[in-house]
Structure formats: C-alpha cells, structure tokens
Amino acid sequence: MSTATTAPLSPTTLAELAELAGRYPQARSALLPMLHLVQSAQNRITPEGIEACARLLGLSAAEVSGVATFYTMYKRRPMGDYHVGVCTNTLCAVMGGDEIMQRLKDHLDVGNDETTEDGRISLEHIECNAACDYAPVVMVNWEFYDNQTPSSARELVDAARAGNPPPPTRGPSSLCTFKQASRVLAGFADGRANEGVQAGPATLVGLELAKSRGDEAPAYPSKES
C-alpha cells in the first residue's frame, strides 16, 4: 500500500473551497463538491480537509466526517494515480467481472480498495454504473472501458501503471489522473466534456431501429389542448 506524504491545502485550494460554498443558496449544499476538491488537492480526505470544509460551512468536523465516510468515493488513504473500478454487480459479474476482479487482485498484489506499493494503481469493486449493455465494464478514474476480459483488463492496468493508458471507450479522448478527475467532480471543468464518443452502438440500437422503421415519438400536447 502506498504511504505517500500529503501536502497541506494551498491558499488557492482554500479560496476555491470558499468559491464552491458561495455557489449554492445553502452553503452546506457544497459539501460533496468541496470534498472532491480536497481529494483533488491531497489525493484523499484528510483531517485538515475536513476541518476546512467544516469551518467554511459552519458545520462540525463530525458532521463533515459523517458525510465523507458515508460515500465510498471519498477515500481516507492515499489513492493511486489511476483508480481502477471493476463492476461486480449481477450482469457484469456473470459476464466476467468477478473473474476480472480476482485476476487484477492477483496481478497487482492488492486487495479490494487498496493501492499498489508504487502508488500508481488503486483497485476497487464498484457498483453498477449504468453501462450494462457493455458488460463487463471496468472504469478508470470514472471513465468507461467496455466489454473487458481478464486479459484486456490486465493490459489496461499495465499500460496505466506505465503512464500510457489507452483512451476510454467512450468519453474524453485521453485519460486524466485520479486527482484531475476529482477536480472535475468538484465542479471545475477541464474543457473535455465534448471529446470522444458519447454513446456507443449498443446504447443506440433502439434509436437506429426506430429510424429504420420510420417510428417517431408522439408530439407533446399543446398548452391549449
């Protein structure tokens, strides 16, 4: 497991936390994105980050900690540059997700929700990410890698570990790091939202079938009717 040191929150990050708190009519509504921002800066949720969020939102550290420990996407231990999530919900599991997860655990010599010694890869089994038409799915920093096999998943993590990950199947045309992804989740866009393929063929089968038949959705009733 990685034991990298954590730098203190910078004045820039503290100012951005305050900016997030100011985006909402009720400041405490900003807590989830603020935690993502802490994670983008410190690679995990730290006591310092919890205290900073609590201070800005007028909450207790216990309240902030309760939220941070409730959601699994907030981590108390340092994360790898690439967070590899293997879907092990029913369909992905049946299609090979369980085997992929076990093979990666053996290959990386880590357990679930653990990080490799070199700090490059964190591995976790994840819940359904609404990509069942591409099962089994592996996500890296919350980007999709569809129709994986044990061998392709191993190649994927090896490439990421070497610093040369392939582009996601759908979404941006390149893969960012875990810290960069956390910053996007905090609400600071990276300008790549419209890159790459947004929907794959399996998702569009129904639409293409409707077009081939000349089917059209019924019109909305007018306000006068």
C-alpha positions as CSV (number, residue, x, y, z in Angstrom):
1,M,0.0,0.0,0.0
2,S,1.2,3.5,-0.9
3,T,2.4,5.6,2.0
4,A,3.0,8.9,0.2
5,T,3.1,12.1,2.2
6,T,0.3,14.7,1.9
7,A,1.0,18.4,1.3
8,P,-1.1,21.0,3.2
9,L,-4.0,22.7,1.5
10,S,-2.7,25.6,-0.5
11,P,-4.2,29.2,-0.3
12,T,-5.5,28.6,-3.9
13,T,-7.4,25.5,-2.8
14,L,-8.8,27.2,0.3
15,A,-10.0,30.0,-1.9
16,E,-11.6,27.5,-4.3
17,L,-13.4,25.8,-1.4
18,A,-14.8,29.2,-0.4
19,E,-15.9,29.7,-4.1
20,L,-17.7,26.4,-4.1
21,A,-19.5,27.3,-0.8
22,G,-20.7,30.5,-2.5
23,R,-22.3,28.7,-5.5
24,Y,-25.3,27.5,-3.5
25,P,-28.2,29.2,-1.8
26,Q,-27.5,27.0,1.2
27,A,-23.7,26.8,1.6
28,R,-23.8,23.3,3.1
29,S,-25.1,22.0,-0.2
30,A,-21.5,22.5,-1.5
31,L,-20.1,19.8,0.8
32,L,-19.9,17.0,-1.7
33,P,-18.0,19.0,-4.3
34,M,-15.8,20.5,-1.6
35,L,-14.8,17.0,-0.5
36,H,-13.9,16.2,-4.1
37,L,-11.8,19.3,-4.3
38,V,-10.0,18.3,-1.1
39,Q,-9.4,14.9,-2.7
40,S,-8.1,16.5,-5.9
41,A,-5.5,18.5,-3.9
42,Q,-4.5,16.0,-1.3
43,N,-5.3,12.7,-3.0
44,R,-7.5,11.7,-0.1
45,I,-9.8,13.2,2.5
46,T,-7.6,14.5,5.3
47,P,-8.4,15.8,8.8
48,E,-7.2,19.2,7.5
49,G,-9.6,19.0,4.6
50,I,-12.5,18.0,6.9
51,E,-11.7,20.9,9.2
52,A,-11.5,23.4,6.3
53,C,-14.9,22.3,4.9
54,A,-16.5,22.4,8.4
55,R,-15.1,25.9,9.1
56,L,-16.4,27.3,5.7
57,L,-19.8,25.7,6.0
58,G,-20.5,26.3,9.7
59,L,-20.6,22.6,10.4
60,S,-18.9,20.4,12.9
61,A,-16.0,18.2,11.9
62,A,-18.1,15.3,13.0
63,E,-20.8,16.2,10.5
64,V,-18.4,16.6,7.6
65,S,-16.7,13.3,8.6
66,G,-20.0,11.6,8.7
67,V,-20.7,12.5,5.1
68,A,-17.1,11.7,4.0
69,T,-17.4,8.2,5.5
70,F,-20.9,7.5,4.1
71,Y,-19.9,7.8,0.5
72,T,-17.4,5.3,-0.9
73,M,-15.9,7.6,-3.4
74,Y,-14.2,9.6,-0.7
75,K,-11.0,7.9,0.5
76,R,-9.1,8.2,3.8
77,R,-6.0,6.6,2.4
78,P,-3.8,8.0,-0.4
79,M,-5.1,6.9,-3.8
80,G,-3.2,5.8,-6.9
81,D,-2.8,7.9,-10.0
82,Y,-5.3,5.5,-11.6
83,H,-8.4,4.3,-9.7
84,V,-9.5,1.1,-11.4
85,G,-13.1,0.1,-10.6
86,V,-14.4,-3.3,-11.6
87,C,-18.1,-3.6,-11.8
88,T,-19.2,-6.8,-9.9
89,N,-22.9,-6.2,-9.9
90,T,-25.1,-9.0,-11.3
91,L,-24.7,-8.7,-15.1
92,C,-21.1,-7.7,-15.1
93,A,-20.3,-10.4,-12.6
94,V,-22.0,-13.1,-14.7
95,M,-20.2,-11.8,-17.9
96,G,-16.8,-12.0,-16.2
97,G,-16.5,-9.1,-13.8
98,D,-15.8,-11.4,-10.8
99,E,-13.0,-13.1,-12.7
100,I,-11.5,-9.8,-13.8
101,M,-11.5,-8.5,-10.2
102,Q,-9.8,-11.6,-8.9
103,R,-7.2,-11.6,-11.7
104,L,-6.4,-8.0,-11.1
105,K,-6.1,-8.5,-7.4
106,D,-3.6,-11.3,-8.0
107,H,-1.7,-9.4,-10.7
108,L,-1.4,-6.2,-8.7
109,D,-0.9,-8.0,-5.3
110,V,-3.6,-5.8,-3.7
111,G,-7.0,-6.4,-2.1
112,N,-10.2,-4.5,-2.7
113,D,-9.9,-0.8,-2.1
114,E,-6.1,-1.0,-1.8
115,T,-3.3,0.8,-3.7
116,T,-0.1,-0.7,-5.2
117,E,3.2,0.0,-3.4
118,D,4.3,2.3,-6.2
119,G,1.2,4.5,-5.8
120,R,0.2,4.0,-9.4
121,I,-3.0,1.9,-9.2
122,S,-5.9,1.6,-6.7
123,L,-8.3,-1.3,-7.2
124,E,-11.9,-1.4,-6.1
125,H,-15.0,-3.4,-6.9
126,I,-17.8,-0.9,-7.8
127,E,-21.5,-0.9,-8.1
128,C,-23.5,-0.6,-11.3
129,N,-22.5,2.4,-13.5
130,A,-25.4,2.1,-15.9
131,A,-23.4,0.5,-18.6
132,C,-24.9,-2.9,-18.6
133,D,-25.1,-3.1,-22.4
134,Y,-21.3,-3.1,-22.4
135,A,-20.7,-5.7,-19.6
136,P,-18.3,-6.4,-18.2
137,V,-17.2,-2.9,-17.6
138,V,-14.0,-1.5,-16.0
139,M,-13.8,2.1,-15.0
140,V,-10.6,4.0,-14.6
141,N,-10.9,7.4,-12.9
142,W,-14.7,7.1,-13.7
143,E,-14.1,6.7,-17.4
144,F,-15.6,3.7,-19.2
145,Y,-13.6,0.7,-20.6
146,D,-16.3,-1.5,-22.1
147,N,-16.5,-5.2,-22.9
148,Q,-13.4,-6.1,-20.9
149,T,-11.8,-9.5,-20.4
150,P,-9.3,-10.6,-17.8
151,S,-6.5,-10.2,-20.3
152,S,-7.6,-6.9,-21.7
153,A,-8.1,-5.5,-18.1
154,R,-4.6,-6.6,-17.2
155,E,-3.2,-4.9,-20.3
156,L,-5.2,-1.8,-19.3
157,V,-3.8,-1.6,-15.8
158,D,-0.3,-2.3,-17.0
159,A,-0.5,0.5,-19.6
160,A,-1.8,2.9,-16.9
161,R,0.9,1.8,-14.5
162,A,3.5,2.6,-17.2
163,G,1.9,6.1,-17.6
164,N,0.5,5.3,-21.1
165,P,-3.2,4.4,-20.5
166,P,-5.3,3.9,-23.7
167,P,-8.2,6.3,-24.3
168,P,-11.6,5.4,-22.7
169,T,-14.1,3.5,-24.9
170,R,-16.5,6.5,-24.5
171,G,-16.0,10.0,-23.3
172,P,-12.7,12.0,-23.4
173,S,-10.1,11.1,-25.9
174,S,-7.5,10.7,-23.2
175,L,-7.4,9.6,-19.5
176,C,-6.8,12.0,-16.7
177,T,-5.4,11.1,-13.3
178,F,-7.4,10.5,-10.2
179,K,-6.7,13.9,-8.8
180,Q,-7.6,15.6,-12.1
181,A,-10.9,13.6,-12.2
182,S,-11.7,14.7,-8.6
183,R,-11.3,18.3,-9.6
184,V,-13.8,17.9,-12.4
185,L,-16.2,16.2,-10.0
186,A,-15.7,19.2,-7.7
187,G,-17.2,21.4,-10.4
188,F,-14.1,22.8,-12.2
189,A,-14.4,21.8,-15.8
190,D,-11.4,20.6,-17.8
191,G,-12.8,21.5,-21.2
192,R,-13.0,17.9,-22.4
193,A,-16.7,17.2,-21.9
194,N,-17.4,17.0,-25.6
195,E,-14.4,14.9,-26.6
196,G,-14.6,11.4,-27.9
197,V,-17.6,9.1,-28.5
198,Q,-20.5,10.0,-26.2
199,A,-22.7,6.9,-26.8
200,G,-21.7,3.5,-28.3
201,P,-23.6,1.3,-30.8
202,A,-25.3,-0.9,-28.1
203,T,-26.9,2.2,-26.5
204,L,-28.2,3.4,-29.8
205,V,-29.7,0.2,-31.1
206,G,-33.3,1.2,-30.2
207,L,-32.9,4.6,-31.8
208,E,-31.5,3.1,-35.0
209,L,-34.3,0.5,-35.2
210,A,-36.9,3.2,-34.8
211,K,-35.3,5.3,-37.5
212,S,-35.3,2.3,-39.9
213,R,-39.0,1.7,-39.3
214,G,-39.9,5.4,-39.6
215,D,-41.1,5.4,-36.0
216,E,-41.5,8.8,-34.3
217,A,-42.3,9.8,-30.8
218,P,-45.7,11.3,-30.3
219,A,-45.8,15.1,-30.2
220,Y,-46.3,16.8,-26.8
221,P,-49.9,18.1,-26.4
222,S,-50.1,21.9,-26.8
223,K,-50.8,24.1,-23.8
224,E,-54.2,24.9,-25.4
225,S,-55.4,21.3,-25.6
